Amino acid sequence: MENNAKGSQTTPFSGGTFSTYNYTLTNGIKRTMCVLVDRNDYTYAGKNYDHKGIITAYWVNGHIKSGECSGRD
């Protein structure tokens, strides 16, 4: 997920990261997986359950950088 050789990474908010993974299908079609992760701690009822984790992940057409993921479908 954090393989910058195949994509990029940005920080959309404190503790959060958008990571990308660029992929080319065998027929030459280019796709990018966008993954938004919240690395802030998740605390409930006084107990810390580590970081919150993946918020969303989705494919987009073409090869894009992580800063272009937000608001794409």
N, CA, C and O atoms as a Tinker XYZ file with bonds, in Angstrom:
   292  protein
     1  N      0.817000   -1.198000    0.000000    73     2
     2  CA     0.000000    0.000000    0.000000    64     1     3
     3  C      0.860000    1.261000    0.000000    63     2     4     5
     4  O      0.461000    2.286000   -0.552000    81     3
     5  N      2.025000    1.187000    0.611000    73     3     6
     6  CA     2.878000    2.367000    0.664000    64     5     7
     7  C      4.097000    2.196000   -0.237000    63     6     8     9
     8  O      5.190000    2.652000    0.101000    81     7
     9  N      3.913000    1.539000   -1.384000    73     7    10
    10  CA     4.988000    1.294000   -2.331000    64     9    11
    11  C      5.109000    2.504000   -3.256000    63    10    12    13
    12  O      4.468000    2.551000   -4.306000    81    11
    13  N      5.928000    3.480000   -2.867000    73    11    14
    14  CA     6.034000    4.706000   -3.650000    64    13    15
    15  C      6.645000    4.481000   -5.030000    63    14    16    17
    16  O      6.535000    5.348000   -5.898000    81    15
    17  N      7.282000    3.341000   -5.247000    73    15    18
    18  CA     7.794000    3.037000   -6.576000    64    17    19
    19  C      6.640000    2.790000   -7.553000    63    18    20    21
    20  O      6.797000    2.997000   -8.756000    81    19
    21  N      5.488000    2.352000   -7.051000    73    19    22
    22  CA     4.314000    2.071000   -7.891000    64    21    23
    23  C      3.211000    3.110000   -7.728000    63    22    24    25
    24  O      2.153000    2.985000   -8.344000    81    23
    25  N      3.443000    4.144000   -6.901000    73    23    26
    26  CA     2.404000    5.142000   -6.677000    64    25    27
    27  C      2.964000    6.321000   -5.909000    63    26    28    29
    28  O      4.133000    6.677000   -6.064000    81    27
    29  N      2.126000    6.924000   -5.081000    73    27    30
    30  CA     2.559000    8.072000   -4.304000    64    29    31
    31  C      1.745000    8.143000   -3.023000    63    30    32    33
    32  O      0.813000    7.364000   -2.825000    81    31
    33  N      2.109000    9.093000   -2.144000    73    31    34
    34  CA     1.420000    9.216000   -0.869000    64    33    35
    35  C      1.315000   10.687000   -0.492000    63    34    36    37
    36  O      2.276000   11.438000   -0.659000    81    35
    37  N      0.153000   11.109000    0.017000    73    35    38
    38  CA    -0.047000   12.466000    0.505000    64    37    39
    39  C     -0.731000   12.407000    1.867000    63    38    40    41
    40  O     -1.211000   11.355000    2.289000    81    39
    41  N     -0.767000   13.545000    2.545000    73    39    42
    42  CA    -1.389000   13.641000    3.863000    64    41    43
    43  C     -2.561000   14.615000    3.780000    63    42    44    45
    44  O     -2.348000   15.825000    3.854000    81    43
    45  N     -3.803000   14.119000    3.627000    73    43    46
    46  CA    -4.966000   15.000000    3.484000    64    45    47
    47  C     -5.420000   15.630000    4.801000    63    46    48    49
    48  O     -6.096000   16.659000    4.786000    81    47
    49  N     -5.062000   15.030000    5.939000    73    47    50
    50  CA    -5.375000   15.582000    7.260000    64    49    51
    51  C     -4.365000   15.019000    8.248000    63    50    52    53
    52  O     -3.678000   14.043000    7.946000    81    51
    53  N     -4.271000   15.623000    9.420000    73    51    54
    54  CA    -3.293000   15.191000   10.417000    64    53    55
    55  C     -3.521000   13.726000   10.788000    63    54    56    57
    56  O     -4.595000   13.360000   11.264000    81    55
    57  N     -2.510000   12.897000   10.568000    73    55    58
    58  CA    -2.610000   11.475000   10.887000    64    57    59
    59  C     -3.192000   10.622000    9.781000    63    58    60    61
    60  O     -3.268000    9.402000    9.921000    81    59
    61  N     -3.605000   11.234000    8.686000    73    59    62
    62  CA    -4.204000   10.475000    7.579000    64    61    63
    63  C     -3.292000   10.460000    6.370000    63    62    64    65
    64  O     -2.527000   11.397000    6.144000    81    63
    65  N     -3.377000    9.384000    5.589000    73    63    66
    66  CA    -2.600000    9.301000    4.357000    64    65    67
    67  C     -3.454000    8.747000    3.226000    63    66    68    69
    68  O     -4.256000    7.833000    3.419000    81    67
    69  N     -3.265000    9.319000    2.044000    73    67    70
    70  CA    -3.794000    8.762000    0.803000    64    69    71
    71  C     -2.624000    8.080000    0.131000    63    70    72    73
    72  O     -1.624000    8.736000   -0.160000    81    71
    73  N     -2.712000    6.797000   -0.124000    73    71    74
    74  CA    -1.684000    6.064000   -0.849000    64    73    75
    75  C     -2.263000    5.595000   -2.169000    63    74    76    77
    76  O     -3.459000    5.317000   -2.266000    81    75
    77  N     -1.415000    5.507000   -3.188000    73    75    78
    78  CA    -1.868000    4.996000   -4.480000    64    77    79
    79  C     -1.001000    3.823000   -4.900000    63    78    80    81
    80  O      0.152000    3.691000   -4.489000    81    79
    81  N     -1.592000    2.977000   -5.730000    73    79    82
    82  CA    -0.866000    1.881000   -6.360000    64    81    83
    83  C     -1.282000    1.854000   -7.823000    63    82    84    85
    84  O     -2.434000    1.560000   -8.142000    81    83
    85  N     -0.339000    2.162000   -8.712000    73    83    86
    86  CA    -0.625000    2.166000  -10.148000    64    85    87
    87  C     -0.483000    0.759000  -10.701000    63    86    88    89
    88  O      0.492000    0.062000  -10.419000    81    87
    89  N     -1.466000    0.351000  -11.490000    73    87    90
    90  CA    -1.522000   -1.011000  -12.005000    64    89    91
    91  C     -1.895000   -0.957000  -13.477000    63    90    92    93
    92  O     -2.745000   -0.158000  -13.869000    81    91
    93  N     -1.275000   -1.792000  -14.295000    73    91    94
    94  CA    -1.622000   -1.894000  -15.710000    64    93    95
    95  C     -2.122000   -3.302000  -15.989000    63    94    96    97
    96  O     -1.429000   -4.282000  -15.717000    81    95
    97  N     -3.325000   -3.395000  -16.531000    73    95    98
    98  CA    -3.911000   -4.687000  -16.882000    64    97    99
    99  C     -3.172000   -5.285000  -18.082000    63    98   100   101
   100  O     -2.450000   -4.580000  -18.787000    81    99
   101  N     -3.354000   -6.577000  -18.308000    73    99   102
   102  CA    -2.659000   -7.247000  -19.410000    64   101   103
   103  C     -3.035000   -6.665000  -20.768000    63   102   104   105
   104  O     -2.260000   -6.766000  -21.719000    81   103
   105  N     -4.220000   -6.057000  -20.870000    73   103   106
   106  CA    -4.634000   -5.459000  -22.138000    64   105   107
   107  C     -4.172000   -4.004000  -22.260000    63   106   108   109
   108  O     -4.558000   -3.311000  -23.202000    81   107
   109  N     -3.340000   -3.532000  -21.305000    73   107   110
   110  CA    -2.764000   -2.193000  -21.377000    64   109   111
   111  C     -3.562000   -1.108000  -20.673000    63   110   112   113
   112  O     -3.107000    0.034000  -20.602000    81   111
   113  N     -4.730000   -1.430000  -20.154000    73   111   114
   114  CA    -5.534000   -0.429000  -19.448000    64   113   115
   115  C     -4.870000   -0.083000  -18.119000    63   114   116   117
   116  O     -4.492000   -0.971000  -17.355000    81   115
   117  N     -4.730000    1.229000  -17.847000    73   115   118
   118  CA    -4.097000    1.699000  -16.622000    64   117   119
   119  C     -5.153000    2.011000  -15.572000    63   118   120   121
   120  O     -6.173000    2.637000  -15.861000    81   119
   121  N     -4.891000    1.563000  -14.348000    73   119   122
   122  CA    -5.788000    1.800000  -13.213000    64   121   123
   123  C     -4.943000    2.224000  -12.017000    63   122   124   125
   124  O     -3.750000    1.928000  -11.953000    81   123
   125  N     -5.572000    2.919000  -11.071000    73   123   126
   126  CA    -4.909000    3.292000   -9.827000    64   125   127
   127  C     -5.815000    2.948000   -8.665000    63   126   128   129
   128  O     -7.006000    3.260000   -8.689000    81   127
   129  N     -5.257000    2.300000   -7.637000    73   127   130
   130  CA    -5.983000    2.039000   -6.390000    64   129   131
   131  C     -5.667000    3.185000   -5.439000    63   130   132   133
   132  O     -4.502000    3.432000   -5.129000    81   131
   133  N     -6.708000    3.890000   -4.973000    73   131   134
   134  CA    -6.564000    4.947000   -3.974000    64   133   135
   135  C     -7.000000    4.385000   -2.623000    63   134   136   137
   136  O     -8.082000    3.807000   -2.514000    81   135
   137  N     -6.169000    4.549000   -1.597000    73   135   138
   138  CA    -6.466000    4.027000   -0.258000    64   137   139
   139  C     -6.283000    5.163000    0.750000    63   138   140   141
   140  O     -5.203000    5.745000    0.850000    81   139
   141  N     -7.354000    5.475000    1.501000    73   139   142
   142  CA    -7.285000    6.489000    2.549000    64   141   143
   143  C     -7.235000    5.787000    3.898000    63   142   144   145
   144  O     -8.133000    5.021000    4.247000    81   143
   145  N     -6.161000    6.061000    4.662000    73   143   146
   146  CA    -5.953000    5.432000    5.964000    64   145   147
   147  C     -5.894000    6.510000    7.039000    63   146   148   149
   148  O     -5.220000    7.526000    6.867000    81   147
   149  N     -6.599000    6.291000    8.148000    73   147   150
   150  CA    -6.532000    7.175000    9.309000    64   149   151
   151  C     -5.645000    6.500000   10.345000    63   150   152   153
   152  O     -6.020000    5.480000   10.923000    81   151
   153  N     -4.470000    7.072000   10.579000    73   151   154
   154  CA    -3.508000    6.494000   11.513000    64   153   155
   155  C     -3.636000    7.069000   12.926000    63   154   156   157
   156  O     -2.798000    6.798000   13.786000    81   155
   157  N     -4.679000    7.858000   13.163000    73   155   158
   158  CA    -4.930000    8.381000   14.501000    64   157   159
   159  C     -5.457000    7.268000   15.397000    63   158   160   161
   160  O     -6.084000    6.321000   14.923000    81   159
   161  N     -5.199000    7.390000   16.680000    73   159   162
   162  CA    -5.654000    6.366000   17.627000    64   161   163
   163  C     -7.177000    6.320000   17.718000    63   162   164   165
   164  O     -7.849000    7.348000   17.632000    81   163
   165  N     -7.704000    5.122000   17.891000    73   163   166
   166  CA    -9.130000    4.910000   18.119000    64   165   167
   167  C     -9.295000    4.535000   19.591000    63   166   168   169
   168  O     -8.852000    3.475000   20.034000    81   167
   169  N     -9.933000    5.419000   20.324000    73   167   170
   170  CA   -10.148000    5.186000   21.754000    64   169   171
   171  C    -11.640000    5.119000   22.020000    63   170   172   173
   172  O    -12.399000    5.981000   21.578000    81   171
   173  N    -12.055000    4.094000   22.741000    73   171   174
   174  CA   -13.467000    3.929000   23.085000    64   173   175
   175  C    -13.537000    3.461000   24.531000    63   174   176   177
   176  O    -12.844000    2.521000   24.921000    81   175
   177  N    -14.368000    4.113000   25.314000    73   175   178
   178  CA   -14.574000    3.773000   26.723000    64   177   179
   179  C    -13.236000    3.696000   27.480000    63   178   180   181
   180  O    -13.027000    2.824000   28.323000    81   179
   181  N    -12.344000    4.632000   27.152000    73   179   182
   182  CA   -11.074000    4.701000   27.845000    64   181   183
   183  C    -10.026000    3.701000   27.400000    63   182   184   185
   184  O     -8.927000    3.685000   27.953000    81   183
   185  N    -10.332000    2.869000   26.420000    73   183   186
   186  CA    -9.376000    1.873000   25.938000    64   185   187
   187  C     -8.908000    2.248000   24.535000    63   186   188   189
   188  O     -9.716000    2.597000   23.674000    81   187
   189  N     -7.586000    2.173000   24.310000    73   187   190
   190  CA    -7.011000    2.494000   23.017000    64   189   191
   191  C     -6.951000    1.221000   22.169000    63   190   192   193
   192  O     -6.358000    0.224000   22.578000    81   191
   193  N     -7.568000    1.264000   20.990000    73   191   194
   194  CA    -7.618000    0.110000   20.083000    64   193   195
   195  C     -6.667000    0.262000   18.893000    63   194   196   197
   196  O     -6.915000   -0.318000   17.836000    81   195
   197  N     -5.567000    1.042000   19.050000    73   195   198
   198  CA    -4.580000    1.284000   18.001000    64   197   199
   199  C     -5.136000    2.290000   16.995000    63   198   200   201
   200  O     -6.057000    3.038000   17.325000    81   199
   201  N     -4.598000    2.322000   15.780000    73   199   202
   202  CA    -5.061000    3.330000   14.824000    64   201   203
   203  C     -6.384000    2.902000   14.178000    63   202   204   205
   204  O     -6.743000    1.724000   14.174000    81   203
   205  N     -7.092000    3.893000   13.636000    73   203   206
   206  CA    -8.428000    3.654000   13.091000    64   205   207
   207  C     -8.410000    2.758000   11.861000    63   206   208   209
   208  O     -9.275000    1.893000   11.720000    81   207
   209  N     -7.446000    2.944000   10.971000    73   207   210
   210  CA    -7.307000    2.049000    9.828000    64   209   211
   211  C     -7.838000    2.604000    8.520000    63   210   212   213
   212  O     -7.986000    3.816000    8.364000    81   211
   213  N     -8.124000    1.714000    7.583000    73   211   214
   214  CA    -8.576000    2.099000    6.245000    64   213   215
   215  C     -9.970000    2.688000    6.325000    63   214   216   217
   216  O    -10.886000    2.085000    6.884000    81   215
   217  N    -10.119000    3.885000    5.754000    73   215   218
   218  CA   -11.423000    4.544000    5.693000    64   217   219
   219  C    -12.132000    4.148000    4.408000    63   218   220   221
   220  O    -13.313000    3.801000    4.419000    81   219
   221  N    -11.397000    4.203000    3.296000    73   219   222
   222  CA   -11.972000    3.827000    2.007000    64   221   223
   223  C    -10.852000    3.430000    1.047000    63   222   224   225
   224  O     -9.705000    3.849000    1.201000    81   223
   225  N    -11.200000    2.627000    0.073000    73   223   226
   226  CA   -10.269000    2.236000   -0.986000    64   225   227
   227  C    -11.084000    2.049000   -2.261000    63   226   228   229
   228  O    -12.172000    1.473000   -2.234000    81   227
   229  N    -10.549000    2.540000   -3.375000    73   227   230
   230  CA   -11.297000    2.432000   -4.631000    64   229   231
   231  C    -10.352000    2.548000   -5.822000    63   230   232   233
   232  O     -9.255000    3.096000   -5.714000    81   231
   233  N    -10.800000    2.024000   -6.957000    73   231   234
   234  CA   -10.058000    2.089000   -8.220000    64   233   235
   235  C    -10.503000    3.316000   -9.006000    63   234   236   237
   236  O    -11.671000    3.701000   -8.963000    81   235
   237  N     -9.557000    3.932000   -9.731000    73   235   238
   238  CA    -9.875000    4.991000  -10.692000    64   237   239
   239  C     -9.184000    4.650000  -12.006000    63   238   240   241
   240  O     -8.209000    3.899000  -12.029000    81   239
   241  N     -9.693000    5.204000  -13.087000    73   239   242
   242  CA    -9.089000    4.981000  -14.398000    64   241   243
   243  C     -7.825000    5.816000  -14.544000    63   242   244   245
   244  O     -7.771000    6.953000  -14.075000    81   243
   245  N     -6.818000    5.259000  -15.187000    73   243   246
   246  CA    -5.563000    5.951000  -15.436000    64   245   247
   247  C     -4.604000    5.857000  -14.272000    63   246   248   249
   248  O     -4.936000    5.322000  -13.214000    81   247
   249  N     -3.406000    6.386000  -14.481000    73   247   250
   250  CA    -2.407000    6.455000  -13.420000    64   249   251
   251  C     -2.410000    7.878000  -12.873000    63   250   252   253
   252  O     -2.129000    8.830000  -13.603000    81   251
   253  N     -2.725000    8.021000  -11.595000    73   251   254
   254  CA    -2.765000    9.328000  -10.960000    64   253   255
   255  C     -1.883000    9.323000   -9.712000    63   254   256   257
   256  O     -1.467000    8.264000   -9.241000    81   255
   257  N     -1.606000   10.497000   -9.191000    73   255   258
   258  CA    -0.867000   10.636000   -7.941000    64   257   259
   259  C     -1.863000   10.739000   -6.797000    63   258   260   261
   260  O     -3.036000   11.046000   -7.011000    81   259
   261  N     -1.392000   10.480000   -5.581000    73   259   262
   262  CA    -2.274000   10.415000   -4.417000    64   261   263
   263  C     -3.042000   11.718000   -4.176000    63   262   264   265
   264  O     -4.169000   11.672000   -3.684000    81   263
   265  N     -2.470000   12.863000   -4.503000    73   263   266
   266  CA    -3.160000   14.134000   -4.318000    64   265   267
   267  C     -4.387000   14.283000   -5.191000    63   266   268   269
   268  O     -5.232000   15.138000   -4.930000    81   267
   269  N     -4.498000   13.457000   -6.232000    73   267   270
   270  CA    -5.634000   13.501000   -7.146000    64   269   271
   271  C     -6.754000   12.553000   -6.745000    63   270   272   273
   272  O     -7.796000   12.539000   -7.400000    81   271
   273  N     -6.578000   11.760000   -5.695000    73   271   274
   274  CA    -7.574000   10.768000   -5.306000    64   273   275
   275  C     -8.835000   11.393000   -4.732000    63   274   276   277
   276  O     -9.935000   10.948000   -5.058000    81   275
   277  N     -8.713000   12.388000   -3.907000    73   275   278
   278  CA    -9.851000   12.960000   -3.216000    64   277   279
   279  C    -10.917000   13.466000   -4.198000    63   278   280   281
   280  O    -10.625000   14.253000   -5.098000    81   279
   281  N    -12.129000   13.007000   -4.008000    73   279   282
   282  CA   -13.236000   13.450000   -4.840000    64   281   283
   283  C    -13.358000   12.741000   -6.176000    63   282   284   285
   284  O    -14.223000   13.096000   -6.977000    81   283
   285  N    -12.511000   11.742000   -6.443000    73   283   286
   286  CA   -12.587000   11.005000   -7.703000    64   285   287
   287  C    -13.555000    9.849000   -7.556000    63   286   288   289
   288  O    -13.797000    9.378000   -6.445000    81   287
   289  N    -14.110000    9.389000   -8.664000    73   287   290
   290  CA   -14.971000    8.192000   -8.638000    64   289   291
   291  C    -14.453000    7.169000   -9.597000    63   290   292
   292  O    -15.034000    6.092000   -9.724000    81   291
